[in-house]
Amino acid sequence: MKLNPLHLKIAGLLEGRLFRIPEYQRAYSWKSRQRNDLFGDIEEAFRSGQEHFMATLVALAKDTETCLIGVDEFKTVELVDGQQRITTLIILMKAIEQALDINDTAQAKVRRELAELLVKGDEHSLILLQTNHDASKVFTNYIHKGTVEENSAKTAADQNLVDAVHDCEGFVSRWLARGNTIFELLVTIRNKLTIIYHEISDEATVYRVFEVLNSRGLDVKWIDKLKSQLMALIFEHVNGGIRDEALSEMRDVWRGIYCSLENSTRIGDEALRFAGAWACGTRPNRIPSEADSTALLTSKAGTQLKTIAEVGHDLEAVVQANLRLFKNPRIRAVTRIVHARFVAAAILLRKFNSKTEQKLLGKWERATFRIYELAGRDSRHKVGEYIRLGYEICRSNLDEDQIIRGLEKISKGYSIDEVLNNIDWVSSYEGWQNQLRYVLNRYDEHLAKLVGQKLNESQWCKIWEQDAANSIEHIAPQHNGAEWVHQLGNLTMLPPGTNSSLKAKPPVEKMDVYQSCGLIATIYVGQQIHEAGSWTKEMVLARTKSIEDFIRHEWAD
């Protein structure tokens, strides 16, 4: 492995190169914390007047990939490591360009030079030639036009780019407000910030260099390290004409993974750990760490193309299963326990027919909700039981009846009657908002079926989009001071805007809003207040009993 690392200033790095970020790399994921660290590096370099080493970059530069623009020839390189930092620096330099005064002769000249650096002659080739997963063209439009349309972000990655633009423009503004000049900022970035740059022409070597450089506890996601290791295994052990096909297949897998994840590091991290658990040779009692999962999956990949490809496809399937769980806000109250999610993901991975899948997930949901949300057990409870069942569902291909028996075994001692005997519903609000919203959603569905109506999905969508507390309505307001103010029967749902508009009004002043809100359970409350002319403790307790009767039926086995 022959390496020739270069110690470059940013000015030298950007000279004669065009950068690409392949689709099979992670999307832009930096948050304000990482950008503020970069801004801190710039400020420190300016204060000290000394060069400031920032990071190591790794790029793939195939000898044949050059680009002629006008009379200038540029080498096109693919960033394997360092794309987050480079993307941020490019955005920052565009923010500086925007801040340069076109009416000042010296600044106007530098502004033109900077524009030519960022956008090459035909306005289609950027210094960062190809960003990835930029669904809304946030980066491209900003580099070309210097503007970002508000509410233009379609994905989390897009939003990170929008936030980066605002952070970089804010940093430039603060720099100038302190009395520093725009030239001092640009000079500091170009000539005081330095990197170690590995430009490698052999793709097989690139991934091993990435692995070695990022095996020392640096801030690189383990899922990215696994990708690099799988790519390296293909180069090392797959020969002949099928190597290109294998590489293309693996890139498609990772393109799919990153597009699915958008920018959700939590889902990707958990999917990696789940896949690692299923890669264990013996049934585990806990979900392995990201580091251990990467090692387990790399070992499982081995040296054969079939097994290397299987690991990539298996991880992609786990990502998709996890996304189904995380993207369903309705079941968020049931999926907060990681080992419970592991079992649900296992059921999804088995690809049962829709009827069987619905039946199994229903059984899983009832057991899980009783144990953790109604009985109030914490996340340390039944860890091993859930994990062992989730492992066996996938590894031993348990059938429908075996999975049901496994869930019944887990929930033994948590029948609905046993659980409800220990609940008095006096305090059903604090610390239980997500669970309460879920229960009241199911209760609304129940009432809709009883009267042959459809659930008001548009109103419930508004409720799911925001924090649960924004939609939970105390019928008798909290300042009432009554001991039953947080009682289950005194709580109902309203869309967030409607809820906030009522503030602390007494029930009789809110009943008209209740009756027109579109939520059946709340409409019934409004009707009760209208008929009785008041809202009393007895009415609260009666409503509590009605909801509890529903819970007793709905979450029973």
C-alpha positions as CSV (number, residue, x, y, z in Angstrom):
1,M,0.0,0.0,0.0
2,K,1.9,3.0,-1.3
3,L,0.7,6.3,0.2
4,N,1.8,9.9,-0.4
5,P,-0.1,12.1,2.1
6,L,0.0,15.8,1.4
7,H,0.0,18.5,4.1
8,L,-2.1,21.2,2.3
9,K,-3.6,24.5,3.1
10,I,-7.2,24.9,2.0
11,A,-6.1,27.1,-0.9
12,G,-3.8,24.3,-2.1
13,L,-6.5,21.7,-1.7
14,L,-9.0,23.6,-3.8
15,E,-6.5,24.3,-6.6
16,G,-7.0,22.3,-9.7
17,R,-9.6,19.9,-8.2
18,L,-13.3,19.2,-8.5
19,F,-14.9,17.2,-5.8
20,R,-17.7,14.6,-6.0
21,I,-19.6,12.9,-3.3
22,P,-21.0,9.6,-4.6
23,E,-24.6,8.6,-3.9
24,Y,-23.4,5.6,-1.9
25,Q,-21.9,8.0,0.7
26,R,-23.8,9.4,3.7
27,A,-25.7,12.6,3.1
28,Y,-24.7,15.9,4.7
29,S,-25.3,15.3,8.4
30,W,-23.4,18.0,10.3
31,K,-25.3,19.9,12.9
32,S,-24.6,23.3,14.4
33,R,-22.3,21.7,17.0
34,Q,-19.9,20.5,14.4
35,R,-20.1,23.7,12.4
36,N,-19.4,25.7,15.5
37,D,-16.3,23.6,16.1
38,L,-15.1,24.5,12.6
39,F,-15.8,28.2,13.3
40,G,-13.8,27.8,16.5
41,D,-10.9,26.4,14.5
42,I,-11.0,29.5,12.2
43,E,-11.1,31.9,15.1
44,E,-8.2,30.2,16.8
45,A,-6.1,30.3,13.7
46,F,-6.9,34.0,13.3
47,R,-6.0,34.8,17.0
48,S,-2.8,32.8,17.0
49,G,-1.6,33.7,13.5
50,Q,-0.4,30.1,13.2
51,E,-1.5,27.3,10.9
52,H,-4.2,25.2,12.4
53,F,-4.5,21.5,11.5
54,M,-8.1,20.5,11.1
55,A,-8.5,17.0,9.8
56,T,-7.5,14.2,7.4
57,L,-9.2,13.9,4.0
58,V,-9.3,10.8,1.8
59,A,-10.2,10.9,-1.9
60,L,-10.3,8.6,-4.8
61,A,-8.6,10.1,-7.8
62,K,-8.7,7.9,-10.9
63,D,-6.0,8.9,-13.4
64,T,-8.4,9.1,-16.3
65,E,-10.9,11.4,-14.6
66,T,-10.0,14.9,-15.6
67,C,-12.2,17.8,-16.7
68,L,-11.2,20.6,-19.1
69,I,-13.1,23.9,-18.5
70,G,-11.9,26.6,-20.7
71,V,-8.2,26.3,-20.8
72,D,-7.9,24.9,-17.3
73,E,-7.7,21.2,-16.5
74,F,-9.2,19.9,-13.3
75,K,-8.7,16.6,-11.6
76,T,-12.0,15.1,-10.5
77,V,-11.9,13.3,-7.2
78,E,-14.4,11.4,-5.1
79,L,-14.4,12.2,-1.4
80,V,-14.4,9.1,0.7
81,D,-13.7,10.8,4.0
82,G,-14.1,14.5,4.8
83,Q,-17.1,15.4,2.8
84,Q,-18.9,17.0,5.7
85,R,-16.1,19.4,6.4
86,I,-15.5,20.3,2.7
87,T,-19.2,20.9,2.1
88,T,-19.3,23.2,5.1
89,L,-16.2,25.1,4.0
90,I,-17.7,25.6,0.5
91,I,-20.9,26.9,1.9
92,L,-18.9,29.2,4.2
93,M,-16.9,30.6,1.3
94,K,-20.1,31.3,-0.6
95,A,-21.3,33.2,2.4
96,I,-18.1,35.2,2.3
97,E,-18.6,35.9,-1.4
98,Q,-22.1,37.2,-0.6
99,A,-20.7,39.5,2.1
100,L,-18.1,41.1,-0.2
101,D,-19.1,44.6,-1.4
102,I,-19.5,44.8,-5.1
103,N,-19.2,48.6,-4.9
104,D,-15.7,48.4,-3.3
105,T,-13.1,47.9,-6.1
106,A,-10.8,45.6,-4.1
107,Q,-13.7,43.5,-2.6
108,A,-15.4,43.3,-6.0
109,K,-12.3,41.8,-7.5
110,V,-12.0,39.2,-4.8
111,R,-15.7,38.5,-5.1
112,R,-15.3,37.6,-8.8
113,E,-12.3,35.4,-8.0
114,L,-14.1,33.6,-5.3
115,A,-17.2,33.1,-7.6
116,E,-14.9,31.6,-10.3
117,L,-13.4,29.3,-7.7
118,L,-16.8,28.0,-6.6
119,V,-18.5,27.8,-9.9
120,K,-16.5,26.9,-13.0
121,G,-17.1,28.4,-16.5
122,D,-20.3,26.7,-17.6
123,E,-22.1,27.1,-14.3
124,H,-22.7,23.4,-14.1
125,S,-19.4,22.3,-12.5
126,L,-19.0,23.2,-8.8
127,I,-15.9,23.0,-6.8
128,L,-17.8,20.3,-5.0
129,L,-18.9,18.9,-8.3
130,Q,-21.6,16.5,-7.2
131,T,-23.3,16.6,-3.8
132,N,-25.4,13.6,-2.9
133,H,-28.9,13.2,-1.6
134,D,-29.6,16.9,-2.2
135,A,-33.2,16.3,-3.2
136,S,-34.2,20.0,-3.1
137,K,-31.0,21.3,-4.8
138,V,-30.3,23.4,-1.7
139,F,-26.6,23.2,-2.0
140,T,-26.5,23.7,-5.8
141,N,-28.9,26.6,-5.8
142,Y,-27.0,28.3,-3.0
143,I,-23.6,28.0,-4.7
144,H,-25.1,29.3,-8.0
145,K,-27.4,32.0,-6.7
146,G,-26.5,32.7,-3.1
147,T,-30.1,32.1,-1.9
148,V,-32.0,29.5,-0.1
149,E,-35.7,29.3,-0.3
150,E,-37.4,28.9,3.0
151,N,-39.4,25.7,3.5
152,S,-37.6,24.2,0.5
153,A,-36.1,21.2,2.4
154,K,-37.7,17.9,1.5
155,T,-35.5,15.7,3.7
156,A,-33.6,15.9,6.9
157,A,-30.4,16.1,4.8
158,D,-31.8,19.1,2.9
159,Q,-32.7,20.8,6.2
160,N,-29.1,20.3,7.4
161,L,-27.9,22.1,4.3
162,V,-30.4,24.9,4.9
163,D,-29.2,25.2,8.5
164,A,-25.6,25.2,7.4
165,V,-26.2,28.2,5.1
166,H,-27.8,30.1,8.0
167,D,-25.0,29.1,10.4
168,C,-22.3,30.1,7.9
169,E,-23.9,33.5,7.1
170,G,-24.4,34.1,10.8
171,F,-20.7,33.4,11.5
172,V,-19.7,35.8,8.8
173,S,-22.0,38.5,10.2
174,R,-20.6,38.0,13.7
175,W,-17.0,38.1,12.4
176,L,-17.6,41.5,10.8
177,A,-19.6,42.8,13.8
178,R,-16.5,42.3,16.0
179,G,-14.6,44.7,13.7
180,N,-12.6,42.1,11.8
181,T,-12.5,42.4,8.0
182,I,-13.8,40.1,5.4
183,F,-10.4,39.8,3.9
184,E,-9.0,38.6,7.2
185,L,-11.6,35.8,7.3
186,L,-10.9,34.6,3.8
187,V,-7.1,34.7,4.3
188,T,-7.4,32.7,7.5
189,I,-9.5,30.0,5.8
190,R,-7.4,29.7,2.7
191,N,-3.9,30.0,4.3
192,K,-4.1,29.1,8.0
193,L,-6.3,26.0,7.9
194,T,-4.5,22.9,6.9
195,I,-5.3,19.2,6.3
196,I,-3.6,15.9,5.6
197,Y,-4.8,14.9,2.2
198,H,-4.6,11.3,0.9
199,E,-5.3,11.2,-2.8
200,I,-5.4,7.6,-3.9
201,S,-5.8,6.2,-7.4
202,D,-6.5,2.6,-6.4
203,E,-10.1,2.2,-5.2
204,A,-9.2,-0.9,-3.2
205,T,-6.7,1.0,-1.2
206,V,-9.0,3.9,-0.6
207,Y,-11.3,1.9,1.7
208,R,-8.5,0.3,3.7
209,V,-7.0,3.7,4.3
210,F,-10.4,5.0,5.4
211,E,-10.7,2.1,7.8
212,V,-7.2,2.5,9.3
213,L,-7.5,6.3,9.7
214,N,-10.9,5.9,11.4
215,S,-10.1,3.1,13.7
216,R,-8.9,5.3,16.4
217,G,-12.1,6.6,18.0
218,L,-12.6,9.4,15.6
219,D,-16.1,10.8,14.9
220,V,-17.0,8.5,12.1
221,K,-20.2,6.4,12.2
222,W,-19.8,2.7,12.5
223,I,-22.2,2.1,9.7
224,D,-19.9,4.1,7.4
225,K,-17.0,2.0,8.6
226,L,-18.9,-1.2,7.8
227,K,-19.6,0.1,4.3
228,S,-15.9,0.7,3.7
229,Q,-15.0,-2.7,5.0
230,L,-17.5,-4.5,2.8
231,M,-16.2,-2.6,-0.3
232,A,-12.6,-3.5,0.7
233,L,-13.5,-7.1,1.0
234,I,-14.9,-7.1,-2.6
235,F,-11.6,-5.7,-3.9
236,E,-9.6,-8.2,-1.9
237,H,-11.5,-11.4,-2.5
238,V,-13.6,-11.0,-5.7
239,N,-11.7,-11.4,-8.9
240,G,-12.4,-11.4,-12.6
241,G,-15.2,-9.7,-14.4
242,I,-17.7,-10.1,-11.6
243,R,-15.9,-7.6,-9.4
244,D,-17.4,-4.6,-11.2
245,E,-20.9,-6.1,-11.0
246,A,-20.3,-6.8,-7.3
247,L,-19.1,-3.2,-6.6
248,S,-22.1,-1.8,-8.5
249,E,-24.5,-4.0,-6.5
250,M,-22.9,-2.9,-3.2
251,R,-23.0,0.8,-4.2
252,D,-26.7,0.3,-5.0
253,V,-27.3,-1.2,-1.6
254,W,-25.6,1.7,0.2
255,R,-27.3,4.3,-2.0
256,G,-30.6,2.7,-0.9
257,I,-29.5,2.7,2.7
258,Y,-28.5,6.3,2.8
259,C,-31.5,7.5,0.7
260,S,-33.8,5.7,3.1
261,L,-32.1,7.0,6.2
262,E,-32.0,10.5,4.8
263,N,-30.1,11.8,7.8
264,S,-31.4,9.8,10.7
265,T,-28.3,8.6,12.4
266,R,-30.4,7.0,15.2
267,I,-32.2,4.7,12.9
268,G,-29.0,3.7,11.0
269,D,-27.1,3.1,14.3
270,E,-29.9,0.9,15.6
271,A,-30.3,-1.0,12.4
272,L,-26.6,-1.8,12.5
273,R,-26.9,-3.1,16.1
274,F,-30.0,-5.2,15.2
275,A,-28.2,-6.7,12.2
276,G,-25.2,-7.4,14.4
277,A,-27.5,-9.2,16.9
278,W,-28.8,-11.5,14.2
279,A,-25.2,-12.1,13.0
280,C,-24.3,-13.6,16.4
281,G,-23.5,-17.3,16.2
282,T,-25.3,-18.0,19.5
283,R,-28.5,-16.5,20.9
284,P,-27.6,-13.1,22.6
285,N,-29.0,-11.7,25.8
286,R,-28.4,-8.1,24.7
287,I,-28.1,-6.1,21.6
288,P,-24.4,-5.6,20.7
289,S,-22.8,-2.2,20.4
290,E,-22.2,-0.6,17.0
291,A,-18.5,-1.5,17.2
292,D,-19.2,-5.1,18.0
293,S,-22.0,-5.3,15.4
294,T,-19.6,-4.0,12.8
295,A,-17.1,-6.7,13.7
296,L,-19.8,-9.4,13.7
297,L,-21.1,-8.4,10.3
298,T,-17.6,-8.1,8.8
299,S,-16.9,-11.6,10.1
300,K,-20.2,-12.9,8.7
301,A,-19.3,-11.3,5.3
302,G,-16.2,-13.4,5.1
303,T,-14.4,-13.6,1.8
304,Q,-17.1,-14.9,-0.5
305,L,-19.1,-12.6,-2.8
306,K,-22.4,-14.3,-1.8
307,T,-21.9,-13.7,2.0
308,I,-20.5,-10.1,1.5
309,A,-23.5,-9.2,-0.6
310,E,-25.9,-10.9,1.9
311,V,-24.6,-8.6,4.7
312,G,-25.2,-5.5,2.7
313,H,-28.7,-6.6,1.7
314,D,-29.6,-7.8,5.2
315,L,-28.6,-4.5,6.6
316,E,-30.7,-2.7,4.0
317,A,-33.7,-4.8,5.0
318,V,-33.2,-4.0,8.7
319,V,-33.0,-0.3,7.9
320,Q,-36.4,-0.6,6.0
321,A,-38.0,-2.5,8.9
322,N,-36.7,0.1,11.5
323,L,-38.0,2.9,9.3
324,R,-41.5,1.4,9.3
325,L,-41.4,1.5,13.1
326,F,-40.0,5.0,13.5
327,K,-42.1,6.6,10.8
328,N,-45.3,5.6,12.3
329,P,-46.0,8.3,14.9
330,R,-49.1,6.5,16.1
331,I,-47.1,3.6,17.6
332,R,-44.3,5.8,19.0
333,A,-45.6,5.1,22.5
334,V,-45.2,1.4,22.0
335,T,-41.8,1.5,20.3
336,R,-39.8,3.5,22.9
337,I,-38.2,0.4,24.3
338,V,-35.3,-0.8,22.1
339,H,-35.6,-4.5,22.8
340,A,-39.3,-4.3,22.1
341,R,-38.5,-2.7,18.8
342,F,-36.1,-5.6,18.1
343,V,-39.0,-8.1,18.2
344,A,-41.2,-5.9,16.0
345,A,-38.4,-5.5,13.5
346,A,-37.9,-9.3,13.5
347,I,-41.6,-9.8,12.6
348,L,-41.4,-7.3,9.8
349,L,-38.2,-8.9,8.4
350,R,-40.0,-12.3,8.1
351,K,-42.2,-10.9,5.3
352,F,-45.4,-12.7,6.5
353,N,-48.5,-12.1,4.5
354,S,-50.3,-8.9,5.6
355,K,-52.9,-10.6,7.6
356,T,-50.4,-12.7,9.6
357,E,-48.1,-9.7,10.0
358,Q,-51.0,-7.6,11.4
359,K,-52.0,-10.4,13.8
360,L,-48.4,-10.8,15.1
361,L,-47.8,-7.1,15.5
362,G,-51.1,-6.7,17.2
363,K,-50.1,-9.5,19.7
364,W,-46.7,-7.8,20.2
365,E,-48.3,-4.4,20.6
366,R,-50.7,-5.6,23.3
367,A,-48.1,-7.4,25.3
368,T,-45.6,-4.5,25.0
369,F,-48.1,-1.8,25.9
370,R,-49.4,-3.7,28.9
371,I,-45.9,-4.3,30.3
372,Y,-44.2,-0.9,29.7
373,E,-46.9,1.7,29.4
374,L,-49.8,0.4,31.5
375,A,-47.8,-1.5,34.1
376,G,-45.1,1.2,33.9
377,R,-42.0,-1.2,33.8
378,D,-38.8,0.5,32.8
379,S,-36.4,-0.3,30.0
380,R,-34.4,-2.7,32.1
381,H,-37.3,-5.1,32.3
382,K,-37.4,-8.3,30.3
383,V,-34.5,-7.3,28.1
384,G,-33.2,-10.9,27.6
385,E,-36.7,-12.3,26.9
386,Y,-37.4,-9.9,24.1
387,I,-34.0,-10.2,22.5
388,R,-33.9,-14.0,22.6
389,L,-37.4,-14.1,21.0
390,G,-36.4,-11.5,18.3
391,Y,-33.3,-13.5,17.5
392,E,-35.2,-16.8,17.2
393,I,-37.9,-15.2,15.0
394,C,-35.3,-14.5,12.3
395,R,-32.6,-17.1,12.9
396,S,-34.9,-20.1,13.7
397,N,-37.7,-19.0,11.4
398,L,-40.3,-19.4,14.1
399,D,-43.8,-19.9,12.7
400,E,-46.9,-17.8,13.6
401,D,-48.0,-20.0,16.5
402,Q,-44.4,-20.2,18.0
403,I,-44.1,-16.4,17.9
404,I,-47.5,-16.0,19.6
405,R,-46.5,-18.4,22.3
406,G,-43.2,-16.5,22.7
407,L,-45.1,-13.3,23.2
408,E,-47.5,-14.9,25.7
409,K,-44.6,-16.2,27.7
410,I,-43.1,-12.7,27.8
411,S,-46.3,-11.1,29.0
412,K,-47.1,-13.8,31.6
413,G,-48.1,-11.9,34.8
414,Y,-49.2,-8.9,32.9
415,S,-52.8,-9.8,31.9
416,I,-55.0,-6.7,31.4
417,D,-56.9,-7.4,34.6
418,E,-53.7,-7.7,36.6
419,V,-52.3,-4.5,35.2
420,L,-55.5,-2.4,35.6
421,N,-56.0,-3.6,39.2
422,N,-52.9,-1.5,40.0
423,I,-53.9,1.7,38.2
424,D,-56.1,4.4,39.7
425,W,-55.9,6.9,36.8
426,V,-55.6,9.9,39.2
427,S,-52.4,11.1,37.5
428,S,-52.7,10.3,33.8
429,Y,-50.8,13.3,32.4
430,E,-47.4,14.0,33.7
431,G,-44.8,11.7,32.1
432,W,-47.5,9.8,30.2
433,Q,-48.4,12.2,27.3
434,N,-47.3,10.0,24.4
435,Q,-49.0,7.0,25.9
436,L,-52.2,9.0,26.6
437,R,-52.3,10.4,23.1
438,Y,-52.1,6.8,21.8
439,V,-54.8,5.5,24.1
440,L,-57.1,8.4,23.2
441,N,-56.5,7.9,19.5
442,R,-57.5,4.3,19.8
443,Y,-60.5,5.3,21.9
444,D,-61.5,7.8,19.1
445,E,-61.3,5.0,16.6
446,H,-63.4,2.8,18.8
447,L,-66.1,5.4,19.1
448,A,-66.1,6.1,15.4
449,K,-66.7,2.5,14.6
450,L,-69.6,2.4,17.1
451,V,-71.4,5.1,15.3
452,G,-70.3,4.1,11.8
453,Q,-68.1,7.1,11.1
454,K,-64.6,7.5,9.8
455,L,-61.8,8.8,12.0
456,N,-61.0,12.4,11.3
457,E,-57.5,11.7,9.8
458,S,-56.7,15.3,9.0
459,Q,-57.2,16.4,12.6
460,W,-55.2,13.5,14.0
461,C,-52.4,14.2,11.5
462,K,-52.0,17.6,13.1
463,I,-52.0,16.0,16.5
464,W,-49.3,13.5,15.5
465,E,-47.0,16.1,14.0
466,Q,-46.3,17.9,17.3
467,D,-45.4,17.1,20.8
468,A,-48.2,15.2,22.5
469,A,-48.5,17.8,25.3
470,N,-49.5,20.4,22.7
471,S,-52.7,18.5,22.0
472,I,-53.8,17.2,25.4
473,E,-56.7,19.2,26.6
474,H,-57.6,19.5,30.3
475,I,-61.4,19.8,30.2
476,A,-61.5,21.4,33.7
477,P,-58.3,23.6,33.4
478,Q,-55.2,22.8,35.3
479,H,-55.4,25.9,37.5
480,N,-58.7,24.4,38.8
481,G,-56.7,22.9,41.6
482,A,-59.0,19.9,42.0
483,E,-57.5,16.6,42.8
484,W,-59.0,15.0,39.7
485,V,-57.6,17.6,37.2
486,H,-55.1,15.0,35.8
487,Q,-57.6,12.2,36.0
488,L,-58.0,10.2,32.8
489,G,-61.6,11.3,32.3
490,N,-60.6,15.0,32.5
491,L,-58.3,14.6,29.5
492,T,-59.2,14.7,25.9
493,M,-57.6,15.7,22.6
494,L,-57.6,18.8,20.4
495,P,-55.5,19.9,17.5
496,P,-52.5,21.9,18.8
497,G,-53.7,25.3,17.5
498,T,-57.2,24.8,18.9
499,N,-55.9,23.6,22.2
500,S,-53.6,26.6,22.7
501,S,-56.4,29.0,21.8
502,L,-58.6,27.9,24.6
503,K,-56.0,28.4,27.3
504,A,-57.6,28.2,30.8
505,K,-61.3,28.8,29.9
506,P,-63.9,27.0,32.0
507,P,-65.6,23.9,30.4
508,V,-68.9,25.7,29.6
509,E,-67.0,28.3,27.5
510,K,-65.2,25.6,25.5
511,M,-68.1,23.2,24.7
512,D,-68.9,24.8,21.4
513,V,-65.3,24.3,20.2
514,Y,-65.3,20.7,21.5
515,Q,-68.5,20.0,19.5
516,S,-67.0,21.3,16.2
517,C,-63.4,20.0,16.5
518,G,-64.0,16.8,14.5
519,L,-62.7,14.4,17.2
520,I,-65.5,12.1,18.3
521,A,-64.5,11.6,21.9
522,T,-64.1,15.4,22.4
523,I,-67.4,16.0,20.6
524,Y,-69.1,13.7,23.1
525,V,-67.5,15.7,26.0
526,G,-68.9,18.9,24.5
527,Q,-72.3,17.4,24.2
528,Q,-72.2,16.2,27.8
529,I,-71.2,19.7,29.1
530,H,-74.0,21.2,26.9
531,E,-76.6,18.9,28.3
532,A,-75.5,19.1,32.0
533,G,-74.5,22.8,31.9
534,S,-71.4,21.9,33.9
535,W,-68.4,19.5,34.2
536,T,-68.3,17.7,37.5
537,K,-66.1,15.2,39.3
538,E,-68.8,12.5,38.8
539,M,-68.8,13.1,35.1
540,V,-65.0,12.8,35.1
541,L,-65.1,9.5,37.0
542,A,-67.8,8.1,34.7
543,R,-65.7,9.0,31.6
544,T,-62.7,7.4,33.2
545,K,-64.6,4.3,33.7
546,S,-65.8,4.3,30.0
547,I,-62.2,4.7,28.8
548,E,-60.9,2.0,31.2
549,D,-63.6,-0.4,29.9
550,F,-62.3,0.2,26.4
551,I,-58.7,-0.3,27.5
552,R,-59.7,-3.6,29.3
553,H,-61.2,-4.9,26.0
554,E,-58.7,-3.4,23.6
555,W,-55.5,-4.6,25.3
556,A,-56.7,-8.0,26.5
557,D,-55.2,-11.1,25.0
